[in-house]
Amino acid sequence: MTLSLHEMARMINTGAGSLGTCREYFDATTQKLEMLGIRDAGMERLRFAAG
């Protein structure tokens, strides 16, 4: 099953688990990638779509 960019963004913005929200995890991951100087075009598109 393949999710659209919009569907993935919605899941990031609404998902949560016992360790926190999906958005918190996603933001921490993208921040760490930036700190390491790693650019990931897919993550950047998803960040833009998630707002």
PDB file with one MODEL, atoms N, CA, C and O in Angstrom:
MODEL        1
ATOM      1  N   MET A   1       0.846  -1.178   0.000  1.00  0.00           N
ATOM      2  CA  MET A   1       0.000   0.000   0.000  1.00  0.00           C
ATOM      3  C   MET A   1       0.894   1.245   0.000  1.00  0.00           C
ATOM      4  O   MET A   1       1.823   1.362   0.799  1.00  0.00           O
ATOM      5  N   THR A   2       0.596   2.151  -0.896  1.00  0.00           N
ATOM      6  CA  THR A   2       1.338   3.399  -0.984  1.00  0.00           C
ATOM      7  C   THR A   2       0.440   4.548  -0.565  1.00  0.00           C
ATOM      8  O   THR A   2      -0.681   4.681  -1.056  1.00  0.00           O
ATOM      9  N   LEU A   3       0.933   5.377   0.341  1.00  0.00           N
ATOM     10  CA  LEU A   3       0.170   6.536   0.801  1.00  0.00           C
ATOM     11  C   LEU A   3       0.570   7.767   0.002  1.00  0.00           C
ATOM     12  O   LEU A   3       1.724   7.906  -0.405  1.00  0.00           O
ATOM     13  N   SER A   4      -0.384   8.651  -0.217  1.00  0.00           N
ATOM     14  CA  SER A   4      -0.079   9.920  -0.876  1.00  0.00           C
ATOM     15  C   SER A   4       0.644  10.842   0.116  1.00  0.00           C
ATOM     16  O   SER A   4       0.617  10.615   1.325  1.00  0.00           O
ATOM     17  N   LEU A   5       1.279  11.865  -0.413  1.00  0.00           N
ATOM     18  CA  LEU A   5       1.953  12.850   0.425  1.00  0.00           C
ATOM     19  C   LEU A   5       0.966  13.468   1.409  1.00  0.00           C
ATOM     20  O   LEU A   5       1.295  13.669   2.578  1.00  0.00           O
ATOM     21  N   HIS A   6      -0.233  13.765   0.940  1.00  0.00           N
ATOM     22  CA  HIS A   6      -1.262  14.349   1.802  1.00  0.00           C
ATOM     23  C   HIS A   6      -1.644  13.399   2.935  1.00  0.00           C
ATOM     24  O   HIS A   6      -1.810  13.830   4.076  1.00  0.00           O
ATOM     25  N   GLU A   7      -1.784  12.123   2.630  1.00  0.00           N
ATOM     26  CA  GLU A   7      -2.136  11.137   3.654  1.00  0.00           C
ATOM     27  C   GLU A   7      -1.024  10.991   4.687  1.00  0.00           C
ATOM     28  O   GLU A   7      -1.295  10.890   5.884  1.00  0.00           O
ATOM     29  N   MET A   8       0.223  10.980   4.229  1.00  0.00           N
ATOM     30  CA  MET A   8       1.343  10.888   5.169  1.00  0.00           C
ATOM     31  C   MET A   8       1.400  12.110   6.072  1.00  0.00           C
ATOM     32  O   MET A   8       1.643  11.986   7.272  1.00  0.00           O
ATOM     33  N   ALA A   9       1.176  13.297   5.499  1.00  0.00           N
ATOM     34  CA  ALA A   9       1.191  14.526   6.286  1.00  0.00           C
ATOM     35  C   ALA A   9       0.083  14.507   7.333  1.00  0.00           C
ATOM     36  O   ALA A   9       0.297  14.930   8.469  1.00  0.00           O
ATOM     37  N   ARG A  10      -1.086  14.026   6.965  1.00  0.00           N
ATOM     38  CA  ARG A  10      -2.193  13.944   7.914  1.00  0.00           C
ATOM     39  C   ARG A  10      -1.843  13.006   9.059  1.00  0.00           C
ATOM     40  O   ARG A  10      -2.134  13.301  10.218  1.00  0.00           O
ATOM     41  N   MET A  11      -1.225  11.884   8.740  1.00  0.00           N
ATOM     42  CA  MET A  11      -0.849  10.924   9.774  1.00  0.00           C
ATOM     43  C   MET A  11       0.201  11.509  10.717  1.00  0.00           C
ATOM     44  O   MET A  11       0.144  11.281  11.925  1.00  0.00           O
ATOM     45  N   ILE A  12       1.144  12.251  10.178  1.00  0.00           N
ATOM     46  CA  ILE A  12       2.162  12.895  11.013  1.00  0.00           C
ATOM     47  C   ILE A  12       1.510  13.883  11.967  1.00  0.00           C
ATOM     48  O   ILE A  12       1.885  13.960  13.137  1.00  0.00           O
ATOM     49  N   ASN A  13       0.543  14.632  11.476  1.00  0.00           N
ATOM     50  CA  ASN A  13      -0.087  15.666  12.297  1.00  0.00           C
ATOM     51  C   ASN A  13      -1.116  15.135  13.286  1.00  0.00           C
ATOM     52  O   ASN A  13      -1.505  15.855  14.205  1.00  0.00           O
ATOM     53  N   THR A  14      -1.560  13.907  13.124  1.00  0.00           N
ATOM     54  CA  THR A  14      -2.604  13.389  14.021  1.00  0.00           C
ATOM     55  C   THR A  14      -2.179  12.172  14.828  1.00  0.00           C
ATOM     56  O   THR A  14      -2.840  11.823  15.806  1.00  0.00           O
ATOM     57  N   GLY A  15      -1.093  11.522  14.440  1.00  0.00           N
ATOM     58  CA  GLY A  15      -0.680  10.293  15.109  1.00  0.00           C
ATOM     59  C   GLY A  15      -0.053  10.537  16.472  1.00  0.00           C
ATOM     60  O   GLY A  15       0.608  11.553  16.690  1.00  0.00           O
ATOM     61  N   ALA A  16      -0.263   9.602  17.386  1.00  0.00           N
ATOM     62  CA  ALA A  16       0.334   9.680  18.721  1.00  0.00           C
ATOM     63  C   ALA A  16       0.460   8.279  19.293  1.00  0.00           C
ATOM     64  O   ALA A  16      -0.308   7.377  18.959  1.00  0.00           O
ATOM     65  N   GLY A  17       1.433   8.122  20.149  1.00  0.00           N
ATOM     66  CA  GLY A  17       1.646   6.845  20.817  1.00  0.00           C
ATOM     67  C   GLY A  17       2.061   7.077  22.254  1.00  0.00           C
ATOM     68  O   GLY A  17       1.990   8.197  22.760  1.00  0.00           O
ATOM     69  N   SER A  18       2.486   6.036  22.895  1.00  0.00           N
ATOM     70  CA  SER A  18       2.830   6.126  24.315  1.00  0.00           C
ATOM     71  C   SER A  18       4.066   6.994  24.575  1.00  0.00           C
ATOM     72  O   SER A  18       4.255   7.479  25.690  1.00  0.00           O
ATOM     73  N   LEU A  19       4.900   7.190  23.564  1.00  0.00           N
ATOM     74  CA  LEU A  19       6.112   7.996  23.736  1.00  0.00           C
ATOM     75  C   LEU A  19       5.987   9.418  23.197  1.00  0.00           C
ATOM     76  O   LEU A  19       6.957  10.176  23.227  1.00  0.00           O
ATOM     77  N   GLY A  20       4.809   9.787  22.708  1.00  0.00           N
ATOM     78  CA  GLY A  20       4.605  11.141  22.206  1.00  0.00           C
ATOM     79  C   GLY A  20       3.887  11.139  20.872  1.00  0.00           C
ATOM     80  O   GLY A  20       3.375  10.116  20.416  1.00  0.00           O
ATOM     81  N   THR A  21       3.863  12.312  20.261  1.00  0.00           N
ATOM     82  CA  THR A  21       3.159  12.440  18.986  1.00  0.00           C
ATOM     83  C   THR A  21       4.087  12.113  17.819  1.00  0.00           C
ATOM     84  O   THR A  21       5.310  12.194  17.928  1.00  0.00           O
ATOM     85  N   CYS A  22       3.487  11.753  16.735  1.00  0.00           N
ATOM     86  CA  CYS A  22       4.243  11.492  15.510  1.00  0.00           C
ATOM     87  C   CYS A  22       4.912  12.788  15.060  1.00  0.00           C
ATOM     88  O   CYS A  22       6.041  12.766  14.569  1.00  0.00           O
ATOM     89  N   ARG A  23       4.230  13.901  15.224  1.00  0.00           N
ATOM     90  CA  ARG A  23       4.788  15.194  14.813  1.00  0.00           C
ATOM     91  C   ARG A  23       6.059  15.513  15.585  1.00  0.00           C
ATOM     92  O   ARG A  23       7.023  16.014  15.006  1.00  0.00           O
ATOM     93  N   GLU A  24       6.075  15.230  16.886  1.00  0.00           N
ATOM     94  CA  GLU A  24       7.279  15.474  17.684  1.00  0.00           C
ATOM     95  C   GLU A  24       8.445  14.628  17.179  1.00  0.00           C
ATOM     96  O   GLU A  24       9.569  15.116  17.059  1.00  0.00           O
ATOM     97  N   TYR A  25       8.173  13.379  16.891  1.00  0.00           N
ATOM     98  CA  TYR A  25       9.197  12.468  16.392  1.00  0.00           C
ATOM     99  C   TYR A  25       9.688  12.921  15.015  1.00  0.00           C
ATOM    100  O   TYR A  25      10.891  12.947  14.755  1.00  0.00           O
ATOM    101  N   PHE A  26       8.758  13.274  14.146  1.00  0.00           N
ATOM    102  CA  PHE A  26       9.117  13.727  12.802  1.00  0.00           C
ATOM    103  C   PHE A  26       9.980  14.988  12.873  1.00  0.00           C
ATOM    104  O   PHE A  26      11.008  15.076  12.201  1.00  0.00           O
ATOM    105  N   ASP A  27       9.562  15.964  13.689  1.00  0.00           N
ATOM    106  CA  ASP A  27      10.324  17.208  13.825  1.00  0.00           C
ATOM    107  C   ASP A  27      11.716  16.949  14.378  1.00  0.00           C
ATOM    108  O   ASP A  27      12.689  17.532  13.898  1.00  0.00           O
ATOM    109  N   ALA A  28      11.828  16.081  15.385  1.00  0.00           N
ATOM    110  CA  ALA A  28      13.136  15.754  15.956  1.00  0.00           C
ATOM    111  C   ALA A  28      14.028  15.089  14.911  1.00  0.00           C
ATOM    112  O   ALA A  28      15.225  15.368  14.849  1.00  0.00           O
ATOM    113  N   THR A  29      13.455  14.221  14.099  1.00  0.00           N
ATOM    114  CA  THR A  29      14.223  13.540  13.060  1.00  0.00           C
ATOM    115  C   THR A  29      14.727  14.524  12.013  1.00  0.00           C
ATOM    116  O   THR A  29      15.893  14.474  11.623  1.00  0.00           O
ATOM    117  N   THR A  30      13.856  15.419  11.557  1.00  0.00           N
ATOM    118  CA  THR A  30      14.281  16.374  10.526  1.00  0.00           C
ATOM    119  C   THR A  30      15.311  17.356  11.089  1.00  0.00           C
ATOM    120  O   THR A  30      16.232  17.754  10.376  1.00  0.00           O
ATOM    121  N   GLN A  31      15.168  17.747  12.345  1.00  0.00           N
ATOM    122  CA  GLN A  31      16.151  18.643  12.962  1.00  0.00           C
ATOM    123  C   GLN A  31      17.519  17.969  13.064  1.00  0.00           C
ATOM    124  O   GLN A  31      18.548  18.595  12.808  1.00  0.00           O
ATOM    125  N   LYS A  32      17.522  16.693  13.438  1.00  0.00           N
ATOM    126  CA  LYS A  32      18.785  15.960  13.550  1.00  0.00           C
ATOM    127  C   LYS A  32      19.442  15.813  12.175  1.00  0.00           C
ATOM    128  O   LYS A  32      20.658  15.965  12.051  1.00  0.00           O
ATOM    129  N   LEU A  33      18.653  15.521  11.151  1.00  0.00           N
ATOM    130  CA  LEU A  33      19.208  15.438   9.802  1.00  0.00           C
ATOM    131  C   LEU A  33      19.861  16.761   9.406  1.00  0.00           C
ATOM    132  O   LEU A  33      20.947  16.771   8.827  1.00  0.00           O
ATOM    133  N   GLU A  34      19.197  17.880   9.719  1.00  0.00           N
ATOM    134  CA  GLU A  34      19.755  19.194   9.410  1.00  0.00           C
ATOM    135  C   GLU A  34      21.072  19.412  10.149  1.00  0.00           C
ATOM    136  O   GLU A  34      22.043  19.894   9.567  1.00  0.00           O
ATOM    137  N   MET A  35      21.103  19.054  11.441  1.00  0.00           N
ATOM    138  CA  MET A  35      22.318  19.222  12.239  1.00  0.00           C
ATOM    139  C   MET A  35      23.477  18.432  11.663  1.00  0.00           C
ATOM    140  O   MET A  35      24.627  18.863  11.740  1.00  0.00           O
ATOM    141  N   LEU A  36      23.179  17.276  11.084  1.00  0.00           N
ATOM    142  CA  LEU A  36      24.212  16.424  10.498  1.00  0.00           C
ATOM    143  C   LEU A  36      24.554  16.814   9.062  1.00  0.00           C
ATOM    144  O   LEU A  36      25.449  16.229   8.451  1.00  0.00           O
ATOM    145  N   GLY A  37      23.842  17.803   8.526  1.00  0.00           N
ATOM    146  CA  GLY A  37      24.094  18.250   7.160  1.00  0.00           C
ATOM    147  C   GLY A  37      23.557  17.304   6.110  1.00  0.00           C
ATOM    148  O   GLY A  37      24.044  17.273   4.979  1.00  0.00           O
ATOM    149  N   ILE A  38      22.545  16.526   6.489  1.00  0.00           N
ATOM    150  CA  ILE A  38      21.963  15.555   5.566  1.00  0.00           C
ATOM    151  C   ILE A  38      20.686  16.132   4.976  1.00  0.00           C
ATOM    152  O   ILE A  38      19.778  16.527   5.707  1.00  0.00           O
ATOM    153  N   ARG A  39      20.621  16.179   3.648  1.00  0.00           N
ATOM    154  CA  ARG A  39      19.417  16.655   2.973  1.00  0.00           C
ATOM    155  C   ARG A  39      18.683  15.463   2.390  1.00  0.00           C
ATOM    156  O   ARG A  39      19.267  14.638   1.688  1.00  0.00           O
ATOM    157  N   ASP A  40      17.404  15.381   2.688  1.00  0.00           N
ATOM    158  CA  ASP A  40      16.566  14.307   2.176  1.00  0.00           C
ATOM    159  C   ASP A  40      15.361  14.953   1.515  1.00  0.00           C
ATOM    160  O   ASP A  40      14.490  15.497   2.193  1.00  0.00           O
ATOM    161  N   ALA A  41      15.312  14.893   0.194  1.00  0.00           N
ATOM    162  CA  ALA A  41      14.263  15.578  -0.559  1.00  0.00           C
ATOM    163  C   ALA A  41      12.869  15.086  -0.165  1.00  0.00           C
ATOM    164  O   ALA A  41      11.937  15.887  -0.082  1.00  0.00           O
ATOM    165  N   GLY A  42      12.713  13.794   0.077  1.00  0.00           N
ATOM    166  CA  GLY A  42      11.417  13.253   0.473  1.00  0.00           C
ATOM    167  C   GLY A  42      10.958  13.797   1.815  1.00  0.00           C
ATOM    168  O   GLY A  42       9.791  14.154   1.982  1.00  0.00           O
ATOM    169  N   MET A  43      11.879  13.859   2.773  1.00  0.00           N
ATOM    170  CA  MET A  43      11.532  14.411   4.093  1.00  0.00           C
ATOM    171  C   MET A  43      11.206  15.897   3.989  1.00  0.00           C
ATOM    172  O   MET A  43      10.313  16.381   4.684  1.00  0.00           O
ATOM    173  N   GLU A  44      11.911  16.620   3.137  1.00  0.00           N
ATOM    174  CA  GLU A  44      11.648  18.051   2.975  1.00  0.00           C
ATOM    175  C   GLU A  44      10.274  18.283   2.350  1.00  0.00           C
ATOM    176  O   GLU A  44       9.557  19.199   2.753  1.00  0.00           O
ATOM    177  N   ARG A  45       9.902  17.459   1.369  1.00  0.00           N
ATOM    178  CA  ARG A  45       8.565  17.583   0.777  1.00  0.00           C
ATOM    179  C   ARG A  45       7.498  17.268   1.815  1.00  0.00           C
ATOM    180  O   ARG A  45       6.468  17.938   1.885  1.00  0.00           O
ATOM    181  N   LEU A  46       7.751  16.255   2.609  1.00  0.00           N
ATOM    182  CA  LEU A  46       6.787  15.865   3.641  1.00  0.00           C
ATOM    183  C   LEU A  46       6.675  16.939   4.712  1.00  0.00           C
ATOM    184  O   LEU A  46       5.575  17.212   5.191  1.00  0.00           O
ATOM    185  N   ARG A  47       7.777  17.547   5.092  1.00  0.00           N
ATOM    186  CA  ARG A  47       7.744  18.632   6.080  1.00  0.00           C
ATOM    187  C   ARG A  47       6.912  19.799   5.560  1.00  0.00           C
ATOM    188  O   ARG A  47       6.119  20.382   6.300  1.00  0.00           O
ATOM    189  N   PHE A  48       7.095  20.136   4.290  1.00  0.00           N
ATOM    190  CA  PHE A  48       6.314  21.224   3.694  1.00  0.00           C
ATOM    191  C   PHE A  48       4.837  20.871   3.679  1.00  0.00           C
ATOM    192  O   PHE A  48       3.999  21.714   4.001  1.00  0.00           O
ATOM    193  N   ALA A  49       4.507  19.647   3.314  1.00  0.00           N
ATOM    194  CA  ALA A  49       3.113  19.222   3.243  1.00  0.00           C
ATOM    195  C   ALA A  49       2.459  19.176   4.627  1.00  0.00           C
ATOM    196  O   ALA A  49       1.270  19.464   4.765  1.00  0.00           O
ATOM    197  N   ALA A  50       3.237  18.815   5.643  1.00  0.00           N
ATOM    198  CA  ALA A  50       2.693  18.701   7.000  1.00  0.00           C
ATOM    199  C   ALA A  50       2.518  20.066   7.651  1.00  0.00           C
ATOM    200  O   ALA A  50       1.812  20.204   8.650  1.00  0.00           O
ATOM    201  N   GLY A  51       3.169  21.073   7.073  1.00  0.00           N
ATOM    202  CA  GLY A  51       3.004  22.431   7.592  1.00  0.00           C
ATOM    203  C   GLY A  51       3.931  22.743   8.648  1.00  0.00           C
ATOM    204  O   GLY A  51       3.909  23.852   9.181  1.00  0.00           O
TER     205      GLY A  51
ENDMDL
END
